[in-house]
Amino acid sequence: MTGKLTFSYTRTWGAGNSYILLITVPSIFNLVIGLFLGLDHFIVEYKKPGTWKINLPELVIVGLPSLFFSLTYHVALINIVQLSYATLGTNFIPVFQIVLGYVLITCLYKNYEKSGDTE
């Protein structure tokens, strides 16, 4: 039975390090879901006049921890023992991936500065 499963896995995904693909594709899918959730904010900002700015505090305070926890499976592949314990309760990882996508698109905004021609 095990040989049959191994053959089926190898035939479907290849013999190499395809577990990276099995981890990365759902991660990207969850990130895209977060991007779609914040798309309405981006469209409103896109229609405004002004120059694009990045909300750096939001990106640092919410985005960086979300990035760290989103890459938990990838960090575990490196076999760093201290960081591998982060995968013990892995049900929250897709939530952090969705939050990361949402933060990446909502941290962009347009800054409109009026010229001060008052007489």
C-alpha positions in Angstrom: 0.0 0.0 0.0 2.8 2.4 0.9 4.6 1.7 -2.4 1.4 2.5 -4.3 1.0 5.8 -2.5 4.6 6.7 -3.1 4.3 5.9 -6.8 1.1 8.0 -7.1 2.7 10.9 -5.3 5.9 10.7 -7.4 3.8 10.5 -10.6 1.7 13.5 -9.7 4.2 15.9 -8.1 7.6 14.6 -9.2 10.5 13.1 -7.4 12.2 16.3 -6.3 11.5 18.6 -3.4 7.9 19.1 -4.4 6.8 19.6 -0.8 7.9 23.2 -1.3 5.4 23.5 -4.0 2.7 21.9 -1.8 3.4 24.5 0.8 3.8 27.5 -1.5 0.7 27.2 -3.6 -1.8 27.3 -0.7 0.2 30.2 0.8 0.0 32.2 -2.4 -3.7 31.3 -2.7 -4.4 32.7 0.8 -2.3 35.8 0.1 -4.4 36.5 -3.0 -7.6 36.1 -0.9 -6.3 38.8 1.4 -5.5 41.0 -1.6 -9.0 40.6 -2.9 -10.5 41.5 0.4 -8.6 44.8 0.4 -9.2 45.5 -3.3 -12.1 47.9 -2.6 -9.8 50.1 -0.5 -7.2 50.1 -3.3 -9.7 51.0 -6.0 -11.0 54.0 -3.9 -7.4 55.1 -3.3 -6.6 54.6 -7.0 -9.3 57.1 -8.1 -8.0 59.8 -5.8 -5.6 62.4 -7.0 -2.2 62.6 -5.4 1.0 60.7 -4.9 1.2 57.1 -3.6 2.4 56.7 0.0 3.0 53.6 2.2 1.5 53.4 5.7 4.7 52.2 7.2 3.5 51.7 10.8 0.7 49.4 9.6 3.2 47.5 7.5 5.7 47.1 10.3 3.3 46.4 13.2 0.9 44.1 11.4 2.7 43.1 8.2 6.0 41.8 9.6 4.5 39.5 12.2 2.0 38.2 9.6 4.9 37.6 7.2 6.9 35.7 9.9 3.9 33.5 10.8 3.0 33.1 7.1 6.4 31.6 6.4 6.3 29.2 9.3 6.2 26.1 7.1 9.1 27.4 5.0 11.2 28.1 8.1 10.5 24.6 9.4 11.9 23.2 6.1 15.3 24.8 7.0 15.3 22.5 10.2 16.1 25.3 12.6 15.0 23.6 15.9 14.1 26.8 17.8 11.9 28.1 14.9 10.4 24.7 14.1 8.3 24.7 17.3 6.3 27.5 15.7 4.5 24.9 13.5 3.0 23.1 16.5 -0.4 24.8 16.3 -0.6 25.4 12.5 -4.3 26.1 12.2 -3.7 29.9 12.4 -1.2 30.1 9.5 -3.8 30.6 6.7 -5.3 33.5 8.8 -1.9 35.2 8.9 -1.5 34.7 5.2 -4.8 36.3 4.5 -4.0 39.2 6.9 -0.7 39.7 5.2 -2.4 40.0 1.8 -4.9 42.5 3.2 -2.2 44.6 4.9 -0.1 44.7 1.7 -2.8 46.2 -0.3 -4.4 48.5 2.3 -1.1 50.0 3.4 -1.0 51.9 0.1 -2.8 55.2 0.0 -2.6 58.5 -1.9 -1.6 61.7 -0.3 -3.2 64.8 -1.8 -1.6 68.1 -0.9 -3.3 71.3 -2.0 -1.1 74.1 -3.2 -1.4 76.9 -0.7 -2.5 79.8 -3.0 -4.5 81.8 -0.4 -4.7 85.6 -0.7 
